[in-house]
Amino acid sequence: MARVLWHVPVTASGTGSTSALRLFRLRDGRRCAVGFSTPEALAALLGPDQPYTELAEPALRDLTAPLGVDTLVLDPRLVAPPVAAAPPAPLAPAGPAAQLQAR
């Protein structure tokens, strides 16, 4: 049986000789690891320059467990916190400058 490989984002060291798993956060603040089913799915969300490695799910779980990360997400979609409505723009003061503009 063929093992399914996940495309897992990593961060590279300054020299490029080592890499580390890139961890993310869920909406509730817990850390999680993510994987993608294809390199194209990874590039669509994280950009074409995002380095990655290929790992099977058990290997990813083994790497993240000592870090206290027990949640894996396959093919995540961008989720941003809700944006609050912008406050209304302040009114101009009714000083001499406002009176000149009104004439």
C-alpha positions as a Markdown table, in Angstrom:
| # | Residue | x | y | z |
|---|---|---|---|---|
| 1 | Met | 0.0 | 0.0 | 0.0 |
| 2 | Ala | 1.4 | 3.4 | -1.0 |
| 3 | Arg | 1.9 | 5.9 | 1.8 |
| 4 | Val | 0.2 | 9.2 | 1.3 |
| 5 | Leu | 2.6 | 12.1 | 1.6 |
| 6 | Trp | 1.7 | 15.5 | 2.9 |
| 7 | His | 3.4 | 18.7 | 1.6 |
| 8 | Val | 4.4 | 20.4 | 4.9 |
| 9 | Pro | 5.6 | 24.0 | 5.0 |
| 10 | Val | 9.0 | 24.6 | 6.6 |
| 11 | Thr | 11.2 | 27.5 | 7.4 |
| 12 | Ala | 14.8 | 27.4 | 6.2 |
| 13 | Ser | 17.8 | 28.5 | 8.2 |
| 14 | Gly | 19.8 | 31.5 | 6.9 |
| 15 | Thr | 22.3 | 29.1 | 5.2 |
| 16 | Gly | 19.6 | 26.8 | 3.9 |
| 17 | Ser | 21.3 | 23.8 | 5.5 |
| 18 | Thr | 18.5 | 23.1 | 8.0 |
| 19 | Ser | 14.8 | 23.5 | 8.1 |
| 20 | Ala | 12.1 | 23.4 | 10.8 |
| 21 | Leu | 8.4 | 22.7 | 10.6 |
| 22 | Arg | 6.3 | 25.8 | 10.2 |
| 23 | Leu | 3.5 | 25.7 | 12.8 |
| 24 | Phe | 0.3 | 27.7 | 12.7 |
| 25 | Arg | -2.5 | 28.6 | 15.2 |
| 26 | Leu | -6.2 | 27.7 | 15.2 |
| 27 | Arg | -8.8 | 30.4 | 15.8 |
| 28 | Asp | -8.9 | 29.4 | 19.5 |
| 29 | Gly | -5.1 | 30.0 | 19.8 |
| 30 | Arg | -3.9 | 26.4 | 19.9 |
| 31 | Arg | -0.9 | 25.5 | 17.7 |
| 32 | Cys | -1.4 | 23.1 | 14.8 |
| 33 | Ala | 0.7 | 21.6 | 12.0 |
| 34 | Val | -0.6 | 21.8 | 8.5 |
| 35 | Gly | -0.1 | 19.7 | 5.4 |
| 36 | Phe | -1.3 | 20.0 | 1.8 |
| 37 | Ser | -2.3 | 17.3 | -0.6 |
| 38 | Thr | -0.4 | 18.9 | -3.5 |
| 39 | Pro | 2.4 | 21.4 | -3.9 |
| 40 | Glu | -0.1 | 23.6 | -5.9 |
| 41 | Ala | -2.5 | 23.8 | -2.9 |
| 42 | Leu | 0.4 | 24.8 | -0.7 |
| 43 | Ala | 1.6 | 27.5 | -3.2 |
| 44 | Ala | -2.0 | 28.8 | -3.6 |
| 45 | Leu | -2.3 | 29.6 | 0.1 |
| 46 | Leu | 1.3 | 30.3 | 1.2 |
| 47 | Gly | 2.9 | 31.5 | -2.0 |
| 48 | Pro | 5.1 | 29.9 | -4.6 |
| 49 | Asp | 8.3 | 30.6 | -2.7 |
| 50 | Gln | 7.2 | 28.7 | 0.5 |
| 51 | Pro | 9.6 | 25.9 | 1.1 |
| 52 | Tyr | 8.2 | 22.5 | 2.1 |
| 53 | Thr | 9.1 | 18.9 | 2.8 |
| 54 | Glu | 7.1 | 15.8 | 2.2 |
| 55 | Leu | 6.0 | 13.8 | 5.2 |
| 56 | Ala | 3.6 | 11.0 | 5.9 |
| 57 | Glu | 1.0 | 11.8 | 8.5 |
| 58 | Pro | 2.5 | 9.5 | 11.2 |
| 59 | Ala | 5.9 | 11.2 | 10.8 |
| 60 | Leu | 4.3 | 14.6 | 11.1 |
| 61 | Arg | 2.5 | 13.5 | 14.3 |
| 62 | Asp | 5.8 | 12.1 | 15.7 |
| 63 | Leu | 7.6 | 15.4 | 15.0 |
| 64 | Thr | 4.9 | 17.6 | 16.6 |
| 65 | Ala | 3.9 | 15.6 | 19.6 |
| 66 | Pro | 6.9 | 16.5 | 21.7 |
| 67 | Leu | 6.0 | 20.2 | 21.1 |
| 68 | Gly | 2.5 | 19.7 | 22.5 |
| 69 | Val | 0.9 | 20.0 | 19.1 |
| 70 | Asp | -1.8 | 17.3 | 18.6 |
| 71 | Thr | -3.8 | 18.9 | 15.8 |
| 72 | Leu | -3.1 | 18.4 | 12.1 |
| 73 | Val | -5.0 | 20.2 | 9.4 |
| 74 | Leu | -5.0 | 19.0 | 5.8 |
| 75 | Asp | -5.5 | 21.5 | 3.0 |
| 76 | Pro | -6.4 | 24.5 | 5.2 |
| 77 | Arg | -8.1 | 27.6 | 3.8 |
| 78 | Leu | -7.2 | 31.1 | 4.7 |
| 79 | Val | -9.1 | 32.2 | 7.9 |
| 80 | Ala | -8.6 | 35.6 | 9.2 |
| 81 | Pro | -10.1 | 37.1 | 12.3 |
| 82 | Pro | -13.3 | 39.1 | 11.7 |
| 83 | Val | -12.6 | 42.7 | 10.7 |
| 84 | Ala | -14.4 | 45.3 | 12.8 |
| 85 | Ala | -16.3 | 47.9 | 11.0 |
| 86 | Ala | -14.3 | 51.1 | 10.6 |
| 87 | Pro | -15.4 | 54.0 | 12.8 |
| 88 | Pro | -17.1 | 56.9 | 11.0 |
| 89 | Ala | -14.8 | 59.6 | 9.9 |
| 90 | Pro | -14.7 | 62.5 | 12.3 |
| 91 | Leu | -16.5 | 65.7 | 11.3 |
| 92 | Ala | -14.4 | 68.8 | 10.5 |
| 93 | Pro | -14.3 | 71.3 | 13.3 |
| 94 | Ala | -16.6 | 74.3 | 12.7 |
| 95 | Gly | -13.7 | 76.8 | 13.0 |
| 96 | Pro | -12.6 | 79.5 | 10.5 |
| 97 | Ala | -11.2 | 77.1 | 8.0 |
| 98 | Ala | -14.6 | 75.3 | 7.8 |
| 99 | Gln | -16.4 | 78.6 | 7.3 |
| 100 | Leu | -14.0 | 79.6 | 4.4 |
| 101 | Gln | -14.7 | 76.3 | 2.7 |
| 102 | Ala | -18.5 | 76.8 | 3.0 |
| 103 | Arg | -18.5 | 80.1 | 1.1 |
